[in-house]
Amino acid sequence: MDATSFCGALPQTKLPASNRNFSRSCPRARSVVSVARHSSEEFQQPDKLYSRESLVVSSSSSANKGMTASGRSYLSGPVVKRNPVGQAFCAASVVGVGAYCEGFVDSHLHVTEEKVGVLLLNLGGPETLNDVQPFLFNLFADPDIIRLPRLFQFLQKPLAKLISVLRAPKSKEGYASIGGGSPLRKITDEQADGIKMALKAKGLTANVYVGMRYWYPFTEEAIHQIKKDKITKLVVLPLYPQFSISTTGSSLRVLQNIFSEDAYLSRLPIAIIQSWYQREGYIKSMADLIGEELQKFAKPEEVMIFFSAHGVPLTYVEDAGDPYKDQMEECIYLIMQELKARGSYNDHTLAYQSRVGPVQWLKPYTDEVLVELGQKGVKSLLAVPVSFVSEHIETLEEIDMEYKELALESGIENWGRVPALGCTSSFITDLADAVIEALPSAKSFSTTRSTSEESDRDFLSYAIKMIFGSVLAFVLLFSPKVITAFRNRLF
């Protein structure tokens, strides 16, 4: 694995406008760290905006070939934009804003015994129906999910409260349909157990922690335990194959904020695996699952392989330089190349799901492409949730129920779905390999306060923001529609 330096902060851009067996079980490891759920609401509020600090990142070697979308359905050709392998770069340069890089320094921690930690980062999900609304609040209070202009960033929480209240009823219906809550925490804990055991089998004893972005156990809780355990070297492994500002980027901001304010953590050697979609173990594991599901069709060679990835707003890619689209297309190319090497030459396509709001998201959209494929006479379809490694609401409800129903209504007669990787042994083993490969690149980082952050404290600027923001907040919170929504919720 080639290591790269990742420094600077991600940009703050304007925001334009059938249940299945989902647990691919792992053996449980008794010594894996488990963070207890708090009864208080200490961690339910989203973190503040993060400063421009630097973190060390390890990235798997990219493959030599890539792909871009061609037309609405098929993918071919090389990736136009790709991060160079083995080359230092700044997050700021990736996203097209000024660089805020700082030099990395080797750790000078003197310890008698090295204690390795692995931090798994994931989205999190409500475990009960009562958790849905506060979970949604945490989600929409994240400035990497709703990207407000700097002038109105103090409205993030009021706006998140409003959206979470309005969306909670429909979201509760979705979670109720899959058993009353998300299985994401259970599966992620099993993955942590599996990685710990795989590392031990390879000769590395490590504590494995789980940190969720929007629900328990929060990243802050995991970091607290890491510090308590006196970990001397840490590898951060986001459970997102492809990097996006809204997933891995958001979680890294939390780490930046926490590490910059703690003397011990700021000296802790840390390596971050920012993406791993191109790793051979991951690609082969995906190809294994696809191959298994293809054989369940009467005529496997006639099946259209339908990759469905979580979408992001188009502005993230076009304006903020999010590499997610390029990485996703390259990932599909590599998987299809592996399938072809095994003798499978099925047609395939990529679409994006889970869009919300009036803004334009990455296209083509999953629901629209399903209708088009039915109209074109496609009869057999195999859905592949390519951006997910664990079953959750978007696979169990959105794909298995909503999209399956739409596909059948559109003329597709034979439907199949590839399960998420979960605890597939080859996948878990490869993640353990990624951790071992990343360890040598672990370094500590230093932080400084940027001049822009200092200027935000200017009293006059603050007063202007409060005046204009208060007017906007008054209009939003006291509009008839909003009042009716809150009245219906309260009564």
PAPADO-25308 format. One line per 5 residues: their letters; for each residue x, y, z of C-alpha. Coordinates in nm, 3 decimals, decimal comma. Layout:
! PAPADO-25308
A = X/Y/Z ~ ... $
This chain:
! PAPADO-25308
MDATS = 0,000/0,000/0,000 ~ 0,139/0,341/-0,094 ~ 0,114/0,614/0,163 ~ 0,017/0,969/0,085 ~ -0,002/1,281/0,298 $
FCGAL = -0,348/1,430/0,341 ~ -0,345/1,781/0,478 ~ -0,579/2,074/0,492 ~ -0,952/2,093/0,532 ~ -1,231/2,002/0,297 $
PQTKL = -1,413/2,307/0,160 ~ -1,735/2,461/0,278 ~ -1,934/2,515/-0,040 ~ -2,284/2,644/-0,092 ~ -2,574/2,405/-0,111 $
PASNR = -2,772/2,456/-0,433 ~ -3,074/2,430/-0,397 ~ -3,801/-0,783/0,082 ~ -3,605/-0,831/0,400 ~ -3,312/-1,066/0,357 $
NFSRS = -3,061/-1,233/0,583 ~ -2,838/-0,934/0,628 ~ -2,589/-1,066/0,882 ~ -2,296/-1,248/0,721 ~ -2,167/-1,351/1,059 $
CPRAR = -1,814/-1,335/1,193 ~ -1,672/-1,525/1,488 ~ -1,691/-1,307/1,796 ~ -1,368/-1,196/1,962 ~ -1,410/-1,141/2,333 $
SVVSV = -1,143/-0,874/2,361 ~ -1,273/-0,635/2,097 ~ -1,347/-0,301/2,253 ~ -1,716/-0,222/2,284 ~ -1,825/0,131/2,368 $
ARHSS = -2,133/0,140/2,590 ~ -2,433/0,346/2,485 ~ -2,482/0,655/2,696 ~ -2,817/0,730/2,850 ~ -2,757/1,103/2,837 $
EEFQQ = -2,773/1,317/2,525 ~ -2,410/1,416/2,557 ~ -2,320/1,310/2,205 ~ -2,648/1,375/2,026 ~ -2,556/1,723/1,916 $
PDKLY = -2,340/1,749/1,605 ~ -1,988/1,875/1,638 ~ -1,890/2,227/1,555 ~ -1,721/2,324/1,232 ~ -1,374/2,186/1,212 $
SRESL = -1,049/2,373/1,180 ~ -0,796/2,317/0,906 ~ -0,571/2,059/1,063 ~ -0,365/1,786/0,900 ~ -0,396/1,410/0,924 $
VVSSS = -0,183/1,135/0,777 ~ -0,362/0,922/0,523 ~ -0,269/0,592/0,364 ~ -0,423/0,504/0,031 ~ -0,418/0,175/-0,152 $
SSANK = -0,246/0,168/-0,487 ~ -0,474/0,258/-0,774 ~ -0,516/0,024/-1,065 ~ -0,372/0,128/-1,400 ~ -0,707/0,130/-1,570 $
GMTAS = -1,027/0,321/-1,503 ~ -1,358/0,413/-1,654 ~ -1,602/0,695/-1,706 ~ -1,972/0,697/-1,777 ~ -2,066/0,670/-2,140 $
GRSYL = -2,428/0,756/-2,212 ~ -2,687/0,676/-1,953 ~ -2,633/0,306/-1,917 ~ -2,291/0,170/-2,000 ~ -1,941/0,236/-1,873 $
SGPVV = -1,618/0,220/-2,068 ~ -1,287/0,394/-2,117 ~ -1,029/0,539/-1,878 ~ -1,092/0,752/-1,575 ~ -1,029/1,113/-1,666 $
KRNPV = -0,931/1,232/-1,318 ~ -0,748/1,018/-1,066 ~ -0,529/1,096/-0,770 ~ -0,166/1,002/-0,844 ~ -0,036/0,704/-0,653 $
GQAFC = 0,247/0,746/-0,407 ~ 0,239/1,125/-0,434 ~ 0,183/1,368/-0,151 ~ -0,121/1,586/-0,197 ~ -0,344/1,816/0,001 $
AASVV = -0,715/1,780/0,052 ~ -0,739/2,142/-0,049 ~ -0,578/2,067/-0,384 ~ -0,820/1,781/-0,440 ~ -1,122/1,996/-0,384 $
GVGAY = -0,998/2,301/-0,566 ~ -0,940/2,551/-0,285 ~ -0,631/2,709/-0,136 ~ -0,395/2,470/0,039 ~ -0,354/2,473/0,413 $
CEGFV = -0,079/2,215/0,442 ~ 0,143/2,169/0,741 ~ 0,451/1,957/0,772 ~ 0,414/1,622/0,937 ~ 0,648/1,534/1,217 $
DSHLH = 0,757/1,191/1,328 ~ 0,620/1,090/1,662 ~ 0,850/1,132/1,962 ~ 0,638/0,928/2,196 ~ 0,864/0,709/2,404 $
VTEEK = 0,686/0,397/2,515 ~ 0,801/0,069/2,654 ~ 0,536/-0,132/2,471 ~ 0,351/-0,047/2,153 ~ -0,026/-0,071/2,168 $
VGVLL = -0,190/-0,067/1,826 ~ -0,546/0,051/1,777 ~ -0,773/0,031/1,474 ~ -1,065/0,272/1,448 ~ -1,349/0,170/1,215 $
LNLGG = -1,560/0,464/1,100 ~ -1,917/0,423/0,979 ~ -2,240/0,614/0,939 ~ -2,444/0,468/1,225 ~ -2,817/0,417/1,232 $
PETLN = -3,117/0,433/1,467 ~ -3,161/0,111/1,661 ~ -3,525/0,180/1,756 ~ -3,803/0,388/1,606 ~ -3,762/0,640/1,889 $
DVQPF = -3,403/0,695/1,771 ~ -3,505/0,799/1,420 ~ -3,569/1,171/1,474 ~ -3,256/1,243/1,682 ~ -3,051/1,037/1,435 $
LFNLF = -3,184/1,250/1,150 ~ -3,104/1,564/1,347 ~ -2,742/1,455/1,385 ~ -2,728/1,375/1,013 ~ -2,862/1,706/0,888 $
ADPDI = -2,670/1,907/1,147 ~ -2,351/1,792/0,976 ~ -2,213/2,078/0,762 ~ -2,086/1,819/0,513 ~ -2,445/1,702/0,452 $
IRLPR = -2,617/2,040/0,436 ~ -2,353/2,288/0,326 ~ -2,474/2,634/0,424 ~ -2,294/2,954/0,318 ~ -2,056/3,079/0,586 $
LFQFL = -2,288/3,366/0,672 ~ -2,568/3,129/0,773 ~ -2,377/2,841/0,927 ~ -2,512/2,924/1,274 ~ -2,855/2,817/1,141 $
QKPLA = -2,729/2,460/1,091 ~ -2,892/2,322/1,406 ~ -3,231/2,497/1,377 ~ -3,255/2,385/1,015 ~ -3,152/2,030/1,107 $
KLISV = -3,423/2,025/1,376 ~ -3,684/2,134/1,126 ~ -3,586/1,881/0,860 ~ -3,557/1,594/1,108 ~ -3,906/1,661/1,245 $
LRAPK = -4,058/1,677/0,897 ~ -3,881/1,365/0,767 ~ -3,908/1,145/1,078 ~ -4,258/1,000/1,010 ~ -4,167/0,865/0,665 $
SKEGY = -3,827/0,745/0,786 ~ -3,992/0,558/1,074 ~ -4,209/0,373/0,822 ~ -3,895/0,260/0,641 ~ -3,722/0,138/0,955 $
ASIGG = -4,041/-0,031/1,074 ~ -4,048/-0,230/0,748 ~ -3,702/-0,376/0,819 ~ -3,768/-0,472/1,179 ~ -3,784/-0,143/1,367 $
GSPLR = -3,423/-0,029/1,346 ~ -3,094/-0,040/1,160 ~ -2,871/-0,350/1,180 ~ -2,564/-0,139/1,104 ~ -2,418/-0,132/1,455 $
KITDE = -2,450/-0,510/1,500 ~ -2,285/-0,579/1,165 ~ -2,007/-0,326/1,222 ~ -1,932/-0,479/1,562 ~ -1,906/-0,819/1,392 $
QADGI = -1,671/-0,674/1,131 ~ -1,456/-0,529/1,411 ~ -1,441/-0,871/1,575 ~ -1,345/-1,032/1,245 ~ -1,070/-0,779/1,171 $
KMALK = -0,925/-0,821/1,520 ~ -0,910/-1,198/1,479 ~ -0,763/-1,168/1,128 ~ -0,493/-0,933/1,256 ~ -0,411/-1,171/1,540 $
AKGLT = -0,379/-1,458/1,291 ~ -0,127/-1,243/1,103 ~ 0,075/-1,177/1,418 ~ -0,057/-0,834/1,512 ~ -0,238/-0,781/1,841 $
ANVYV = -0,461/-0,476/1,820 ~ -0,764/-0,322/1,983 ~ -1,041/-0,253/1,733 ~ -1,285/0,030/1,800 ~ -1,607/0,136/1,630 $
GMRYW = -1,691/0,502/1,587 ~ -2,019/0,605/1,425 ~ -2,076/0,949/1,276 ~ -2,443/1,005/1,361 ~ -2,540/0,753/1,630 $
YPFTE = -2,403/0,540/1,910 ~ -2,122/0,460/1,961 ~ -2,015/0,804/1,837 ~ -1,664/0,868/1,711 ~ -1,605/1,086/2,016 $
EAIHQ = -1,678/0,790/2,244 ~ -1,437/0,565/2,054 ~ -1,160/0,825/2,073 ~ -1,219/0,862/2,446 ~ -1,168/0,486/2,487 $
IKKDK = -0,859/0,493/2,264 ~ -0,705/0,755/2,487 ~ -0,808/0,567/2,801 ~ -0,644/0,251/2,668 ~ -0,322/0,446/2,600 $
ITKLV = -0,297/0,339/2,239 ~ 0,043/0,432/2,096 ~ -0,027/0,390/1,723 ~ -0,362/0,420/1,547 ~ -0,491/0,316/1,204 $
VLPLY = -0,818/0,476/1,097 ~ -1,024/0,264/0,857 ~ -1,343/0,420/0,720 ~ -1,584/0,148/0,608 ~ -1,656/0,334/0,286 $
PQFSI = -1,471/0,185/-0,015 ~ -1,473/0,515/-0,204 ~ -1,387/0,854/-0,059 ~ -1,651/1,126/-0,044 ~ -1,661/1,456/0,138 $
STTGS = -1,998/1,357/0,285 ~ -1,882/1,022/0,430 ~ -1,511/0,973/0,496 ~ -1,448/1,346/0,474 ~ -1,708/1,424/0,737 $
SLRVL = -1,570/1,163/0,977 ~ -1,217/1,295/0,929 ~ -1,335/1,641/1,026 ~ -1,450/1,501/1,358 ~ -1,106/1,349/1,412 $
QNIFS = -0,936/1,675/1,318 ~ -1,142/1,864/1,571 ~ -1,080/1,616/1,853 ~ -0,709/1,561/1,789 ~ -0,631/1,931/1,751 $
EDAYL = -0,761/2,005/2,101 ~ -0,583/1,727/2,288 ~ -0,209/1,727/2,360 ~ -0,187/1,346/2,388 ~ -0,383/1,278/2,071 $
SRLPI = -0,198/1,541/1,870 ~ 0,124/1,343/1,929 ~ -0,033/1,003/1,860 ~ 0,101/0,841/1,540 ~ -0,199/0,794/1,312 $
AIIQS = -0,251/0,659/0,961 ~ -0,578/0,694/0,773 ~ -0,680/0,464/0,490 ~ -0,883/0,712/0,293 ~ -1,015/0,472/0,028 $
WYQRE = -0,966/0,107/-0,063 ~ -1,204/0,040/-0,353 ~ -0,915/-0,067/-0,577 ~ -0,770/-0,329/-0,342 ~ -0,747/-0,675/-0,497 $
GYIKS = -0,911/-0,843/-0,200 ~ -1,212/-0,613/-0,214 ~ -1,252/-0,646/-0,592 ~ -1,231/-1,025/-0,580 ~ -1,472/-1,045/-0,287 $
MADLI = -1,727/-0,839/-0,480 ~ -1,677/-1,054/-0,789 ~ -1,727/-1,369/-0,577 ~ -2,065/-1,248/-0,448 ~ -2,179/-1,134/-0,793 $
GEELQ = -2,077/-1,465/-0,947 ~ -2,270/-1,658/-0,681 ~ -2,588/-1,459/-0,743 ~ -2,560/-1,484/-1,123 ~ -2,573/-1,862/-1,099 $
KFAKP = -2,916/-1,840/-0,937 ~ -3,067/-1,715/-1,265 ~ -3,190/-1,961/-1,529 ~ -2,973/-1,786/-1,790 ~ -2,684/-1,613/-1,607 $
EEVMI = -2,530/-1,478/-1,927 ~ -2,843/-1,270/-2,002 ~ -2,850/-1,092/-1,668 ~ -2,786/-0,719/-1,656 ~ -2,559/-0,631/-1,362 $
FFSAH = -2,701/-0,317/-1,206 ~ -2,461/-0,133/-0,975 ~ -2,646/0,106/-0,745 ~ -2,433/0,350/-0,546 ~ -2,532/0,610/-0,291 $
GVPLT = -2,552/0,948/-0,460 ~ -2,409/1,286/-0,365 ~ -2,517/1,633/-0,478 ~ -2,365/1,720/-0,814 ~ -2,204/2,034/-0,673 $
YVEDA = -1,987/1,820/-0,444 ~ -1,819/1,679/-0,754 ~ -1,826/1,978/-0,988 ~ -1,761/2,259/-0,741 ~ -1,591/2,096/-0,442 $
GDPYK = -1,384/1,841/-0,636 ~ -1,520/1,533/-0,458 ~ -1,337/1,230/-0,612 ~ -1,632/0,998/-0,535 ~ -1,766/0,974/-0,891 $
DQMEE = -1,429/0,894/-1,047 ~ -1,349/0,639/-0,779 ~ -1,688/0,475/-0,817 ~ -1,650/0,441/-1,194 ~ -1,301/0,299/-1,158 $
CIYLI = -1,431/0,056/-0,895 ~ -1,700/-0,073/-1,135 ~ -1,443/-0,109/-1,411 ~ -1,215/-0,319/-1,189 ~ -1,498/-0,544/-1,074 $
MQELK = -1,614/-0,604/-1,432 ~ -1,256/-0,677/-1,541 ~ -1,233/-0,941/-1,269 ~ -1,564/-1,093/-1,380 ~ -1,447/-1,101/-1,742 $
ARGSY = -1,130/-1,277/-1,633 ~ -1,359/-1,543/-1,484 ~ -1,561/-1,576/-1,806 ~ -1,857/-1,351/-1,726 ~ -1,926/-1,092/-1,995 $
NDHTL = -2,258/-0,954/-1,873 ~ -2,380/-0,609/-1,963 ~ -2,368/-0,368/-1,673 ~ -2,465/-0,020/-1,570 ~ -2,417/0,220/-1,281 $
AYQSR = -2,677/0,448/-1,125 ~ -2,707/0,653/-0,806 ~ -2,975/0,621/-0,538 ~ -3,103/0,796/-0,226 ~ -3,126/1,153/-0,352 $
VGPVQ = -3,322/1,401/-0,141 ~ -3,431/1,759/-0,186 ~ -3,471/1,976/-0,497 ~ -3,102/1,997/-0,593 ~ -2,941/1,795/-0,872 $
WLKPY = -2,755/1,482/-0,764 ~ -2,516/1,254/-0,952 ~ -2,689/1,096/-1,251 ~ -2,822/0,866/-1,376 ~ -3,075/0,807/-1,097 $
TDEVL = -3,147/0,447/-0,997 ~ -3,526/0,476/-1,016 ~ -3,517/0,634/-1,363 ~ -3,271/0,380/-1,504 ~ -3,480/0,089/-1,377 $
VELGQ = -3,778/0,217/-1,575 ~ -3,564/0,271/-1,884 ~ -3,418/-0,080/-1,867 ~ -3,767/-0,227/-1,844 ~ -3,874/-0,026/-2,147 $
KGVKS = -3,570/-0,148/-2,339 ~ -3,669/-0,510/-2,280 ~ -3,426/-0,613/-2,007 ~ -3,582/-0,913/-1,834 ~ -3,320/-1,021/-1,580 $
LLAVP = -3,151/-0,780/-1,343 ~ -2,899/-0,829/-1,061 ~ -2,875/-0,532/-0,826 ~ -2,536/-0,469/-0,663 ~ -2,513/-0,218/-0,375 $
VSFVS = -2,157/-0,121/-0,457 ~ -2,098/0,163/-0,210 ~ -2,221/-0,033/0,093 ~ -2,033/-0,301/0,286 ~ -2,310/-0,357/0,544 $
EHIET = -2,683/-0,405/0,514 ~ -2,891/-0,109/0,629 ~ -3,201/0,093/0,536 ~ -3,082/0,173/0,183 ~ -3,027/-0,192/0,091 $
LEEID = -3,298/-0,365/0,294 ~ -3,578/-0,117/0,228 ~ -3,484/0,107/-0,063 ~ -3,333/-0,158/-0,292 ~ -3,507/-0,477/-0,172 $
MEYKE = -3,853/-0,320/-0,153 ~ -3,891/0,007/-0,341 ~ -3,658/-0,057/-0,634 ~ -3,756/-0,422/-0,668 ~ -4,121/-0,325/-0,692 $
LALES = -4,043/-0,053/-0,946 ~ -3,834/-0,290/-1,157 ~ -4,106/-0,555/-1,169 ~ -4,367/-0,293/-1,258 ~ -4,141/-0,170/-1,538 $
GIENW = -4,124/-0,508/-1,712 ~ -3,823/-0,671/-1,552 ~ -3,924/-1,030/-1,476 ~ -3,627/-1,176/-1,288 ~ -3,481/-0,979/-0,999 $
GRVPA = -3,181/-1,060/-0,785 ~ -2,969/-0,870/-0,536 ~ -2,610/-0,920/-0,426 ~ -2,577/-0,905/-0,045 ~ -2,344/-0,654/0,114 $
LGCTS = -1,999/-0,789/0,194 ~ -2,059/-0,788/0,569 ~ -1,816/-1,035/0,725 ~ -1,718/-1,225/0,411 ~ -1,388/-1,386/0,510 $
SFITD = -1,186/-1,274/0,206 ~ -1,306/-0,916/0,257 ~ -1,223/-0,908/0,628 ~ -0,880/-1,059/0,561 ~ -0,809/-0,790/0,303 $
LADAV = -0,906/-0,513/0,546 ~ -0,666/-0,663/0,799 ~ -0,394/-0,658/0,533 ~ -0,473/-0,292/0,464 ~ -0,426/-0,210/0,832 $
IEALP = -0,089/-0,385/0,846 ~ 0,027/-0,209/0,530 ~ -0,076/0,130/0,667 ~ 0,099/0,101/1,004 ~ 0,448/0,209/0,886 $
SAKSF = 0,307/0,540/0,757 ~ 0,159/0,642/1,093 ~ 0,280/0,986/1,201 ~ 0,168/1,254/1,441 ~ 0,052/1,595/1,326 $
STTRS = 0,074/1,955/1,445 ~ -0,197/2,216/1,424 ~ -0,233/2,590/1,393 ~ -0,532/2,819/1,389 ~ -0,600/2,967/1,047 $
TSEES = -0,646/3,338/0,999 ~ -0,994/3,278/0,858 ~ -1,100/3,115/1,184 ~ -0,971/3,412/1,379 ~ -1,159/3,651/1,154 $
DRDFL = -1,481/3,461/1,225 ~ -1,451/3,587/1,581 ~ -1,457/3,947/1,471 ~ -1,738/4,112/1,663 ~ -1,872/4,323/1,377 $
SYAIK = -1,882/4,027/1,143 ~ -2,058/3,824/1,411 ~ -2,317/4,096/1,467 ~ -2,396/4,120/1,096 ~ -2,442/3,745/1,075 $
MIFGS = -2,676/3,746/1,373 ~ -2,893/4,025/1,232 ~ -2,942/3,877/0,887 ~ -2,956/3,522/1,020 ~ -3,223/3,610/1,274 $
VLAFV = -3,444/3,750/1,002 ~ -3,405/3,433/0,795 ~ -3,464/3,213/1,099 ~ -3,782/3,406/1,182 ~ -3,914/3,357/0,826 $
LLFSP = -3,831/2,986/0,830 ~ -3,953/2,896/1,175 ~ -4,275/3,094/1,171 ~ -4,403/3,012/0,824 ~ -4,751/2,851/0,824 $
KVITA = -4,620/2,520/0,691 ~ -4,359/2,487/0,962 ~ -4,600/2,586/1,240 ~ -4,848/2,325/1,115 ~ -4,575/2,057/1,106 $
FRNRL = -4,470/2,124/1,464 ~ -4,829/2,146/1,586 ~ -4,905/1,807/1,428 ~ -4,598/1,660/1,596 ~ -4,679/1,798/1,938 $
F = -5,046/1,709/1,936 $
